[in-house]
């Protein structure tokens, strides 16, 4: 998210409003006049008296050039900063220009005789006359702003609210996810995590907030989020989880329940899941089940979670060696995908997330596929603009699918492309040798081969998909993964019904068959083995009758 630069005449409250806004956003506040005074070891009035206005403006320009290059700052400028075009060029490059205005009467009332304001001292007239002359000179420059806020009758808090509302509208993309009569917005942007507390307040959330994450994310997202929440007077409880797929279990969820219960977290509270897919899945499951449901906010910190697992309301944990065997559909109140946190994401994890991006493109967005093909180097360099665009396209596609079929009864099954074999590969590899995205890439390659063998997809489609997966640094073959273990894992897949495997298969780039039966023999051939294990499940013991 861009910085906020406050301009305006003296007496408009830039410093007070800037400090309040910085606290709300969890950012750093910088006052350029204060920086000049520190550098010169003299007040502004003393600098004017000893060295003159021209000297002051030169030092001010140096300060502006320095602070304008910083990130996550609110900058309150001196009233005359607008007089030098190069100042405004520096400030605009990385910030929104917010101009605070007020009537002459209000300014005169606030400034009084203004003994510390050197530019209001004039032998030719009083404060009102001099103020009027300066305002006439600068008014066109003050109006050249991204946002104008009249502070004449507004409290500093109201002004801050207006600026935050502006930032929400201008500094991020929002994809609405509507399920029944519930709205679950997905916000996407660069540095937008600071806006989350304001969004949360609009949902009517209680003051208690649980932040579920792991310590490795503290400097990336946790510290800034906590600072922003505290500025909005939220009480925070931090719950750390170990890293890794092994965390995604019922015992791990139970430990979180215990922490929440001991802290007396109530049903009006909110759980914010800050992390990748594992944290999001466990956090969502805990929020769905603790006290029969508390408010959930997803803050994904991996590309994979941003484009897939944080959207749509699927939550769950692994059990009995089966991925997501226990879970619930539970929509978050909101999802915040801040691409700035991806700057520290390991390259392997970024590539893993690209598997889900490419999957989305194959099943329903040919334009996205073209875009990834063309801009893959920029994506791998983590350029924020292209990341925002691909995440937004993935989120918009998934939103349409989830709105049509939240509980995976029909249309949503197309999102399982690559996951039928992919989940089995992941389980066979022990959830550690391969990342989720790597397993899904293998699943996509093998399922595309099945589609080709069935005469559904042309070989050119399969080749184009696999070529892009390979360019992204993703595997497309089973390699050393045990085929028999893959087969065993597939026998427990939720998509097997009546002993028959049904899965989505690609027709072309951007088009998919929702559900296609796959013969056992063909599946065995594609996996490169022919185990004696059948996918048809044996009947279990007859259920015992319960006495009333």
MODAJO-V213956 format. One record per residue. RES is the residue in one small letter. PHI is phi in whole degrees, -180 to 180 (999 if undefined). OMEGA is omega in radians with two decimals (none if undefined). Layout:
RES;PHI;OMEGA / RES;PHI;OMEGA
This chain:
x;999;-3.12 / x;-72;3.04 / x;-65;3.02 / x;-115;-3.13 / x;-115;-3.14 / x;-96;3.04 / x;-119;3.13 / x;146;-3.09 / x;-70;3.04 / x;-57;3.13 / x;94;3.13 / x;-85;3.05 / x;89;-3.08 / x;-59;-3.09 / x;-68;-3.13 / x;-64;-3.13 / x;-66;3.13 / x;-63;3.12 / x;-65;3.13 / x;-66;3.13 / x;-64;3.13 / x;-61;3.11 / x;-64;3.14 / x;-63;-3.09 / x;-90;-3.06 / x;72;-3.09 / x;-104;3.08 / x;-95;3.09 / x;-100;3.11 / x;-129;3.05 / x;-108;-3.06 / x;-64;3.08 / x;-61;3.12 / x;-63;3.11 / x;-65;3.10 / x;-62;-3.13 / x;-63;3.12 / x;-65;-3.12 / x;-67;-3.07 / x;-93;-3.10 / x;55;3.13 / x;-159;3.09 / x;-75;3.10 / x;-58;-3.14 / x;-60;3.14 / x;-67;3.13 / x;-64;3.10 / x;-60;-3.07 / x;-68;-3.03 / x;-89;-3.00 / x;-117;3.12 / x;93;-3.08 / x;-66;-3.09 / x;-60;3.11 / x;-65;3.13 / x;-58;-3.10 / x;-64;3.12 / x;-67;3.11 / x;-67;3.12 / x;-58;-3.14 / x;-63;3.10 / x;-65;3.12 / x;-64;-3.14 / x;-60;3.14 / x;-60;-3.14 / x;-74;-3.03 / x;-74;-3.10 / x;-66;-3.11 / x;-85;-3.11 / x;-83;-3.12 / x;-119;3.10 / x;57;3.11 / x;-131;2.94 / x;-106;-3.05 / x;-112;3.01 / x;-98;-3.06 / x;-101;3.01 / x;-72;-3.06 / x;-61;-3.08 / x;-98;-3.11 / x;-62;-3.09 / x;-73;-3.06 / x;-72;3.12 / x;-104;-3.14 / x;-56;-3.13 / x;-66;3.05 / x;-60;-3.08 / x;-69;3.08 / x;-62;3.11 / x;-63;-3.05 / x;-69;-3.14 / x;-70;-3.04 / x;-58;-3.11 / x;-126;-3.06 / x;-147;2.98 / x;-84;3.12 / x;-93;3.14 / x;-112;-3.10 / x;-100;3.09 / x;-96;-3.09 / x;-122;3.09 / x;-159;3.13 / x;-71;3.12 / x;-59;-3.13 / x;-60;3.14 / x;-64;-3.13 / x;-65;3.11 / x;-62;-3.14 / x;-63;-3.12 / x;-74;-3.04 / x;-85;-3.12 / x;58;3.12 / x;-80;3.04 / x;48;-3.13 / x;-65;-3.11 / x;-93;-3.12 / x;-102;-3.02 / x;-62;-3.08 / x;-75;3.11 / x;-96;3.07 / x;-87;-3.12 / x;-150;3.11 / x;-73;-3.04 / x;-95;-3.13 / x;178;3.13 / x;-83;-3.11 / x;-60;-3.09 / x;-60;-3.10 / x;-65;-3.13 / x;-66;3.12 / x;-63;3.13 / x;-61;3.14 / x;-65;-3.14 / x;-66;3.12 / x;-63;3.12 / x;-60;-3.13 / x;-69;-2.99 / x;-98;-3.03 / x;-53;3.12 / x;-60;3.14 / x;-73;3.10 / x;-67;-3.12 / x;-75;-3.14 / x;-82;-3.04 / x;-138;3.09 / x;-77;-3.13 / x;-147;3.04 / x;-111;3.13 / x;-127;3.08 / x;-82;-3.07 / x;-98;-3.04 / x;-55;-3.08 / x;-117;-3.06 / x;-110;3.04 / x;-76;3.08 / x;-55;-3.14 / x;-63;3.12 / x;-67;3.10 / x;-64;3.11 / x;-61;3.10 / x;-59;3.14 / x;-65;-3.14 / x;-69;3.12 / x;-63;3.10 / x;-61;3.09 / x;-62;-3.13 / x;-63;3.12 / x;-60;-3.07 / x;-76;-2.98 / x;-103;-2.95 / x;-103;-3.13 / x;-157;3.01 / x;-102;3.13 / x;-125;3.08 / x;-107;3.12 / x;-79;3.02 / x;-116;-3.09 / x;-110;3.09 / x;-121;-2.99 / x;56;3.14 / x;-108;-3.11 / x;-104;3.10 / x;-108;3.13 / x;-128;-3.05 / x;-71;3.03 / x;-113;-3.14 / x;-99;-3.07 / x;-131;3.12 / x;178;-3.11 / x;-108;3.12 / x;79;-3.02 / x;-89;-3.12 / x;-59;-3.12 / x;-64;-3.11 / x;-87;-3.05 / x;-59;-3.11 / x;-58;3.10 / x;-65;3.08 / x;-63;-3.11 / x;-63;-3.13 / x;-62;-3.13 / x;-73;3.11 / x;-85;-3.11 / x;80;-3.10 / x;-65;3.03 / x;-72;-3.04 / x;-81;-3.12 / x;-88;-3.14 / x;-130;3.06 / x;-99;3.08 / x;-109;3.14 / x;-98;-3.06 / x;-161;2.96 / x;-130;-2.93 / x;-62;3.14 / x;-64;-3.13 / x;-93;-3.08 / x;-56;-3.13 / x;-74;-3.09 / x;-82;-3.05 / x;-136;-2.99 / x;-60;-3.07 / x;-63;-3.13 / x;-66;-3.13 / x;-66;3.14 / x;-63;3.13 / x;-62;3.14 / x;-67;3.13 / x;-65;-3.14 / x;-66;3.09 / x;-65;3.08 / x;-96;3.07 / x;68;3.02 / x;-85;3.03 / x;-94;-3.04 / x;-112;2.99 / x;-120;-3.12 / x;-97;3.11 / x;-121;-3.13 / x;-94;3.05 / x;-123;3.05 / x;-65;3.14 / x;-86;2.99 / x;119;-3.09 / x;-63;3.14 / x;-63;3.11 / x;-69;-3.03 / x;-83;-3.03 / x;-147;3.09 / x;-64;3.08 / x;-60;3.12 / x;-66;3.10 / x;-62;-3.14 / x;-62;3.12 / x;-65;3.09 / x;-68;3.08 / x;-53;-3.10 / x;-62;3.11 / x;-61;-3.12 / x;-66;-3.12 / x;-65;-3.13 / x;-66;3.12 / x;-87;3.14 / x;58;3.04 / x;-71;-3.06 / x;-105;-3.03 / x;-72;3.09 / x;-85;-3.06 / x;-79;-3.14 / x;-126;3.01 / x;-106;3.09 / x;-106;3.13 / x;-91;-3.10 / x;-110;-3.13 / x;165;3.13 / x;-84;-3.06 / x;-62;-3.11 / x;-65;3.12 / x;-60;-3.14 / x;-63;-3.13 / x;-68;3.14 / x;-68;3.12 / x;-61;3.10 / x;-64;3.13 / x;-65;3.11 / x;-64;-3.14 / x;-63;-3.12 / x;-71;-2.98 / x;-113;3.13 / x;-68;-3.08 / x;52;3.13 / x;64;3.00 / x;124;2.98 / x;-123;-3.09 / x;-63;-3.11 / x;-121;3.00 / x;-126;3.11 / x;-101;3.04 / x;-123;-3.11 / x;-69;-3.12 / x;-119;3.04 / x;-124;3.12 / x;-62;-3.13 / x;-60;3.14 / x;-68;-3.13 / x;-65;-3.05 / x;-92;-3.03 / x;-139;-2.87 / x;-67;-3.12 / x;-81;-3.06 / x;-111;3.01 / x;111;3.00 / x;89;3.08 / x;-78;3.08 / x;-132;3.09 / x;165;3.09 / x;-132;3.09 / x;-83;3.13 / x;-159;3.11 / x;55;3.12 / x;78;-3.10 / x;-113;-3.11 / x;-71;3.06 / x;57;-3.13 / x;-68;-3.13 / x;-116;-3.11 / x;-174;-3.10 / x;-154;2.95 / x;-91;-3.06 / x;-150;-3.05 / x;-77;3.06 / x;-71;3.05 / x;-66;3.05 / x;-165;3.10 / x;-128;-3.13 / x;-120;3.12 / x;-103;-3.12 / x;-97;-3.04 / x;-67;3.13 / x;-62;-3.13 / x;-69;3.13 / x;-75;-3.11 / x;-62;3.14 / x;-104;-3.13 / x;-69;3.10 / x;-58;-3.09 / x;-57;-3.13 / x;-62;3.13 / x;-70;3.08 / x;-63;3.13 / x;-64;3.10 / x;-60;3.10 / x;-64;3.13 / x;-63;3.08 / x;-59;3.13 / x;-71;3.07 / x;-64;-3.13 / x;-66;3.07 / x;-58;3.12 / x;-58;-3.13 / x;-64;-3.11 / x;-66;-3.05 / x;-86;-3.07 / x;-166;-3.09 / x;-150;-3.13 / x;-64;3.12 / x;-65;3.08 / x;-62;3.13 / x;-60;3.10 / x;-58;-3.08 / x;-64;3.13 / x;-67;3.09 / x;-57;-3.05 / x;-77;-2.99 / x;-114;-3.10 / x;-57;3.11 / x;-59;3.12 / x;-67;3.10 / x;-64;-3.13 / x;-67;3.04 / x;-82;3.12 / x;65;3.08 / x;-70;-2.95 / x;-63;-3.10 / x;-60;-3.12 / x;-72;3.08 / x;-64;3.11 / x;-58;-3.09 / x;-66;-3.10 / x;-71;3.10 / x;-66;3.14 / x;-63;3.13 / x;-66;3.10 / x;-64;-3.14 / x;-64;-3.13 / x;-65;3.12 / x;-65;-3.12 / x;-65;3.11 / x;-59;3.13 / x;-62;-3.12 / x;-68;-3.11 / x;-66;3.12 / x;-62;-3.14 / x;-80;-3.02 / x;-159;-3.07 / x;-62;-2.95 / x;-100;2.98 / x;60;3.08 / x;-90;-3.11 / x;-151;-2.99 / x;-58;-3.06 / x;-65;-3.12 / x;-64;3.12 / x;-65;3.13 / x;-69;-3.14 / x;-83;3.12 / x;-56;-3.11 / x;84;-3.05 / x;-90;-3.13 / x;-63;3.06 / x;-76;-3.07 / x;-59;3.12 / x;-63;3.12 / x;-66;3.09 / x;-63;-3.14 / x;-62;3.14 / x;-67;-3.13 / x;-64;3.13 / x;-83;3.09 / x;83;3.11 / x;58;-3.11 / x;-135;-3.09 / x;-71;3.14 / x;-119;2.97 / x;-75;3.11 / x;-59;-3.12 / x;-64;3.10 / x;-64;3.11 / x;-64;3.13 / x;-67;3.09 / x;-62;3.07 / x;-62;3.12 / x;-60;3.12 / x;-63;-3.13 / x;-63;-3.12 / x;-73;3.12 / x;-70;3.04 / x;-66;3.08 / x;-64;3.07 / x;-60;3.14 / x;-60;3.11 / x;-66;-3.12 / x;-65;3.11 / x;-85;3.13 / x;79;-3.12 / x;-90;-3.12 / x;-111;3.07 / x;-75;-3.14 / x;-61;3.14 / x;-65;3.11 / x;-67;3.14 / x;-62;-3.12 / x;-63;-3.11 / x;-66;3.11 / x;-61;-3.06 / x;-66;3.10 / x;-64;3.13 / x;-69;3.08 / x;-59;-3.13 / x;-66;3.10 / x;-61;3.12 / x;-79;3.11 / x;81;-3.09 / x;-108;-3.14 / x;-76;3.11 / x;-128;3.09 / x;-133;-3.11 / x;-71;-3.13 / x;59;-3.06 / x;-90;-3.13 / x;-66;-3.11 / x;-67;-3.09 / x;-65;-3.13 / x;-65;3.09 / x;-66;3.07 / x;-62;-3.12 / x;-63;3.12 / x;-60;-3.14 / x;-64;-3.14 / x;-68;3.14 / x;-64;3.13 / x;-100;-3.08 / x;-65;-3.13 / x;-66;-3.08 / x;-86;3.06 / x;-86;3.11 / x;-131;-3.12 / x;57;3.09 / x;75;-3.11 / x;-116;3.09 / x;-84;3.08 / x;-124;-3.14 / x;-151;3.09 / x;-72;3.14 / x;-135;-3.10 / x;-74;3.02 / x;-100;3.08 / x;-153;3.09 / x;-69;-3.11 / x;96;-3.11 / x;-143;-3.05 / x;-145;2.94 / x;-87;-3.02 / x;-62;-3.04 / x;-150;-3.11 / x;-131;3.07 / x;-69;-3.14 / x;-118;3.13 / x;-62;3.13 / x;-55;-3.06 / x;-61;3.14 / x;-66;3.13 / x;-62;3.12 / x;-62;-3.14 / x;-65;-3.13 / x;-68;3.11 / x;-73;3.12 / x;84;3.12 / x;-154;3.11 / x;-135;-3.09 / x;-69;-3.13 / x;-81;-3.13 / x;-76;3.11 / x;-97;3.06 / x;-74;-3.14 / x;-72;-3.07 / x;-77;3.06 / x;-74;3.11 / x;-66;3.13 / x;-83;3.12 / x;-64;3.12 / x;-64;-3.12 / x;-66;3.09 / x;-75;3.08 / x;-81;-3.14 / x;-96;3.09 / x;-77;3.14 / x;-70;none
